[in-house]
Amino acid sequence: MAKRGGYGGGMPGNMNNIMKQAQRMQRQMEEQQKALQEKEFTATAGGGVVTAVVNGSKEVIRLEIDPEVVDPEDVETLEDLVIAALNEAFKKVDEEQASFVGKMTGGIGGLGGGLF
C-alpha cells in the first residue's frame, strides 16, 4: 500500500512546537536587545583619568576627563586614553550581547555558532 503525500506520523505537531519555540525565542531576544540598548557600560583608561560611558547601542553617553591629564603639549596621550576607554566600553557591550546570544542558542543544539 502506497503512502499518500504529506508528512509521516506526527510531524506536523512537532513542527508546530518548533515554530512556537522559535517565536518565543525571538520575543526573548527582542526583549533582551531592548534591555541591552538601555543599559550603560562604563570603562576607564589611564588609571581612571578618562571614563567613558556608552549604552548598548554603542552610543557615547558621557565622557569624563580629569583636568590634570589635559596637557596642551601632549594632546596625543589624551587622545589615546579616550580611544582606549571607548574601545573597552564597546567591548563590554559586545561581551554582554554575545553572552545572551550564547544562552539563547545553547538550548537548540548550538545553532548559534556563527549565525548571530
Rosetta constraint file for C-alpha pairs under 8 A:
AtomPair CA 7 CA 11 HARMONIC 5.86 0.50
AtomPair CA 7 CA 12 HARMONIC 6.95 0.50
AtomPair CA 10 CA 14 HARMONIC 6.67 0.50
AtomPair CA 11 CA 15 HARMONIC 6.23 0.50
AtomPair CA 12 CA 16 HARMONIC 6.23 0.50
AtomPair CA 13 CA 17 HARMONIC 6.39 0.50
AtomPair CA 14 CA 18 HARMONIC 6.21 0.50
AtomPair CA 15 CA 19 HARMONIC 6.09 0.50
AtomPair CA 16 CA 20 HARMONIC 6.19 0.50
AtomPair CA 17 CA 21 HARMONIC 6.11 0.50
AtomPair CA 18 CA 22 HARMONIC 6.11 0.50
AtomPair CA 19 CA 23 HARMONIC 6.15 0.50
AtomPair CA 20 CA 24 HARMONIC 6.14 0.50
AtomPair CA 21 CA 25 HARMONIC 6.11 0.50
AtomPair CA 22 CA 26 HARMONIC 6.10 0.50
AtomPair CA 23 CA 27 HARMONIC 6.27 0.50
AtomPair CA 24 CA 28 HARMONIC 6.27 0.50
AtomPair CA 25 CA 29 HARMONIC 6.12 0.50
AtomPair CA 25 CA 104 HARMONIC 7.17 0.50
AtomPair CA 26 CA 30 HARMONIC 6.18 0.50
AtomPair CA 27 CA 31 HARMONIC 6.19 0.50
AtomPair CA 28 CA 32 HARMONIC 6.08 0.50
AtomPair CA 29 CA 33 HARMONIC 5.98 0.50
AtomPair CA 29 CA 101 HARMONIC 7.84 0.50
AtomPair CA 29 CA 104 HARMONIC 7.67 0.50
AtomPair CA 30 CA 34 HARMONIC 6.24 0.50
AtomPair CA 31 CA 35 HARMONIC 6.25 0.50
AtomPair CA 32 CA 36 HARMONIC 5.99 0.50
AtomPair CA 32 CA 100 HARMONIC 7.80 0.50
AtomPair CA 33 CA 37 HARMONIC 6.19 0.50
AtomPair CA 33 CA 97 HARMONIC 8.00 0.50
AtomPair CA 34 CA 38 HARMONIC 6.50 0.50
AtomPair CA 35 CA 39 HARMONIC 6.28 0.50
AtomPair CA 36 CA 55 HARMONIC 7.66 0.50
AtomPair CA 36 CA 56 HARMONIC 4.92 0.50
AtomPair CA 36 CA 57 HARMONIC 7.67 0.50
AtomPair CA 36 CA 96 HARMONIC 7.99 0.50
AtomPair CA 36 CA 97 HARMONIC 7.49 0.50
AtomPair CA 37 CA 55 HARMONIC 5.83 0.50
AtomPair CA 37 CA 56 HARMONIC 3.84 0.50
AtomPair CA 37 CA 57 HARMONIC 5.04 0.50
AtomPair CA 38 CA 55 HARMONIC 6.18 0.50
AtomPair CA 38 CA 56 HARMONIC 6.22 0.50
AtomPair CA 39 CA 55 HARMONIC 5.55 0.50
AtomPair CA 39 CA 56 HARMONIC 5.78 0.50
AtomPair CA 40 CA 53 HARMONIC 6.48 0.50
AtomPair CA 40 CA 54 HARMONIC 5.65 0.50
AtomPair CA 40 CA 55 HARMONIC 4.50 0.50
AtomPair CA 40 CA 56 HARMONIC 6.60 0.50
AtomPair CA 41 CA 53 HARMONIC 5.54 0.50
AtomPair CA 41 CA 54 HARMONIC 5.33 0.50
AtomPair CA 41 CA 55 HARMONIC 6.01 0.50
AtomPair CA 41 CA 56 HARMONIC 7.42 0.50
AtomPair CA 41 CA 89 HARMONIC 5.78 0.50
AtomPair CA 41 CA 90 HARMONIC 7.88 0.50
AtomPair CA 41 CA 92 HARMONIC 6.65 0.50
AtomPair CA 41 CA 93 HARMONIC 6.79 0.50
AtomPair CA 42 CA 51 HARMONIC 6.99 0.50
AtomPair CA 42 CA 52 HARMONIC 5.70 0.50
AtomPair CA 42 CA 53 HARMONIC 4.45 0.50
AtomPair CA 42 CA 54 HARMONIC 6.61 0.50
AtomPair CA 42 CA 89 HARMONIC 5.66 0.50
AtomPair CA 43 CA 51 HARMONIC 5.77 0.50
AtomPair CA 43 CA 52 HARMONIC 5.44 0.50
AtomPair CA 43 CA 53 HARMONIC 6.63 0.50
AtomPair CA 43 CA 85 HARMONIC 5.43 0.50
AtomPair CA 43 CA 86 HARMONIC 7.12 0.50
AtomPair CA 43 CA 88 HARMONIC 5.85 0.50
AtomPair CA 43 CA 89 HARMONIC 4.98 0.50
AtomPair CA 44 CA 48 HARMONIC 5.10 0.50
AtomPair CA 44 CA 49 HARMONIC 7.22 0.50
AtomPair CA 44 CA 50 HARMONIC 5.49 0.50
AtomPair CA 44 CA 51 HARMONIC 4.34 0.50
AtomPair CA 44 CA 52 HARMONIC 6.23 0.50
AtomPair CA 44 CA 84 HARMONIC 7.90 0.50
AtomPair CA 44 CA 85 HARMONIC 4.97 0.50
AtomPair CA 44 CA 88 HARMONIC 7.70 0.50
AtomPair CA 45 CA 49 HARMONIC 6.38 0.50
AtomPair CA 45 CA 50 HARMONIC 5.31 0.50
AtomPair CA 45 CA 51 HARMONIC 6.62 0.50
AtomPair CA 45 CA 81 HARMONIC 5.60 0.50
AtomPair CA 45 CA 82 HARMONIC 7.34 0.50
AtomPair CA 45 CA 84 HARMONIC 6.15 0.50
AtomPair CA 45 CA 85 HARMONIC 5.07 0.50
AtomPair CA 46 CA 50 HARMONIC 6.50 0.50
AtomPair CA 46 CA 81 HARMONIC 6.25 0.50
AtomPair CA 49 CA 64 HARMONIC 7.88 0.50
AtomPair CA 49 CA 65 HARMONIC 5.84 0.50
AtomPair CA 49 CA 66 HARMONIC 5.00 0.50
AtomPair CA 49 CA 69 HARMONIC 6.73 0.50
AtomPair CA 50 CA 63 HARMONIC 7.34 0.50
AtomPair CA 50 CA 64 HARMONIC 5.66 0.50
AtomPair CA 50 CA 65 HARMONIC 4.66 0.50
AtomPair CA 50 CA 66 HARMONIC 6.42 0.50
AtomPair CA 50 CA 81 HARMONIC 6.42 0.50
AtomPair CA 50 CA 82 HARMONIC 6.28 0.50
AtomPair CA 50 CA 85 HARMONIC 6.69 0.50
AtomPair CA 51 CA 63 HARMONIC 5.76 0.50
AtomPair CA 51 CA 64 HARMONIC 5.01 0.50
AtomPair CA 51 CA 65 HARMONIC 6.58 0.50
AtomPair CA 51 CA 82 HARMONIC 7.80 0.50
AtomPair CA 51 CA 85 HARMONIC 6.22 0.50
AtomPair CA 52 CA 60 HARMONIC 7.32 0.50
AtomPair CA 52 CA 61 HARMONIC 7.87 0.50
AtomPair CA 52 CA 62 HARMONIC 5.97 0.50
AtomPair CA 52 CA 63 HARMONIC 4.67 0.50
AtomPair CA 52 CA 64 HARMONIC 6.50 0.50
AtomPair CA 52 CA 82 HARMONIC 7.53 0.50
AtomPair CA 52 CA 85 HARMONIC 5.54 0.50
AtomPair CA 52 CA 86 HARMONIC 5.62 0.50
AtomPair CA 52 CA 89 HARMONIC 6.70 0.50
AtomPair CA 53 CA 60 HARMONIC 6.06 0.50
AtomPair CA 53 CA 61 HARMONIC 5.49 0.50
AtomPair CA 53 CA 62 HARMONIC 5.03 0.50
AtomPair CA 53 CA 63 HARMONIC 6.32 0.50
AtomPair CA 53 CA 86 HARMONIC 7.73 0.50
AtomPair CA 53 CA 89 HARMONIC 6.79 0.50
AtomPair CA 54 CA 58 HARMONIC 5.66 0.50
AtomPair CA 54 CA 59 HARMONIC 5.32 0.50
AtomPair CA 54 CA 60 HARMONIC 4.36 0.50
AtomPair CA 54 CA 61 HARMONIC 5.09 0.50
AtomPair CA 54 CA 62 HARMONIC 6.94 0.50
AtomPair CA 54 CA 86 HARMONIC 7.84 0.50
AtomPair CA 54 CA 89 HARMONIC 6.44 0.50
AtomPair CA 54 CA 90 HARMONIC 7.25 0.50
AtomPair CA 55 CA 59 HARMONIC 5.55 0.50
AtomPair CA 55 CA 60 HARMONIC 6.74 0.50
AtomPair CA 55 CA 61 HARMONIC 6.71 0.50
AtomPair CA 55 CA 93 HARMONIC 7.72 0.50
AtomPair CA 56 CA 93 HARMONIC 5.69 0.50
AtomPair CA 58 CA 90 HARMONIC 6.17 0.50
AtomPair CA 58 CA 93 HARMONIC 7.26 0.50
AtomPair CA 65 CA 69 HARMONIC 7.36 0.50
AtomPair CA 65 CA 70 HARMONIC 7.96 0.50
AtomPair CA 66 CA 70 HARMONIC 7.39 0.50
AtomPair CA 69 CA 78 HARMONIC 7.01 0.50
AtomPair CA 70 CA 74 HARMONIC 7.87 0.50
AtomPair CA 70 CA 75 HARMONIC 7.29 0.50
AtomPair CA 70 CA 78 HARMONIC 6.77 0.50
AtomPair CA 71 CA 75 HARMONIC 6.24 0.50
AtomPair CA 71 CA 78 HARMONIC 7.96 0.50
AtomPair CA 74 CA 78 HARMONIC 7.23 0.50
AtomPair CA 75 CA 79 HARMONIC 6.27 0.50
AtomPair CA 76 CA 80 HARMONIC 6.22 0.50
AtomPair CA 77 CA 81 HARMONIC 6.24 0.50
AtomPair CA 78 CA 82 HARMONIC 6.24 0.50
AtomPair CA 79 CA 83 HARMONIC 6.22 0.50
AtomPair CA 80 CA 84 HARMONIC 6.07 0.50
AtomPair CA 81 CA 85 HARMONIC 6.17 0.50
AtomPair CA 82 CA 86 HARMONIC 6.19 0.50
AtomPair CA 83 CA 87 HARMONIC 6.01 0.50
AtomPair CA 84 CA 88 HARMONIC 6.15 0.50
AtomPair CA 85 CA 89 HARMONIC 6.25 0.50
AtomPair CA 86 CA 90 HARMONIC 6.17 0.50
AtomPair CA 87 CA 91 HARMONIC 6.09 0.50
AtomPair CA 88 CA 92 HARMONIC 6.38 0.50
AtomPair CA 89 CA 93 HARMONIC 6.61 0.50
AtomPair CA 90 CA 94 HARMONIC 6.40 0.50
AtomPair CA 91 CA 95 HARMONIC 6.16 0.50
AtomPair CA 92 CA 96 HARMONIC 6.19 0.50
AtomPair CA 93 CA 97 HARMONIC 6.23 0.50
AtomPair CA 94 CA 98 HARMONIC 6.04 0.50
AtomPair CA 95 CA 99 HARMONIC 6.02 0.50
AtomPair CA 96 CA 100 HARMONIC 6.39 0.50
AtomPair CA 97 CA 101 HARMONIC 6.24 0.50
AtomPair CA 98 CA 102 HARMONIC 5.99 0.50
AtomPair CA 99 CA 103 HARMONIC 6.34 0.50
AtomPair CA 100 CA 104 HARMONIC 6.20 0.50
AtomPair CA 101 CA 105 HARMONIC 6.07 0.50
AtomPair CA 101 CA 112 HARMONIC 7.28 0.50
AtomPair CA 101 CA 116 HARMONIC 7.31 0.50
AtomPair CA 102 CA 106 HARMONIC 5.64 0.50
AtomPair CA 102 CA 112 HARMONIC 6.81 0.50
AtomPair CA 103 CA 107 HARMONIC 7.26 0.50
AtomPair CA 105 CA 109 HARMONIC 7.36 0.50
AtomPair CA 105 CA 110 HARMONIC 5.76 0.50
AtomPair CA 105 CA 111 HARMONIC 6.04 0.50
AtomPair CA 105 CA 112 HARMONIC 4.99 0.50
AtomPair CA 106 CA 110 HARMONIC 4.89 0.50
AtomPair CA 106 CA 111 HARMONIC 7.37 0.50
AtomPair CA 106 CA 112 HARMONIC 7.15 0.50
AtomPair CA 111 CA 115 HARMONIC 7.07 0.50
AtomPair CA 112 CA 116 HARMONIC 5.99 0.50
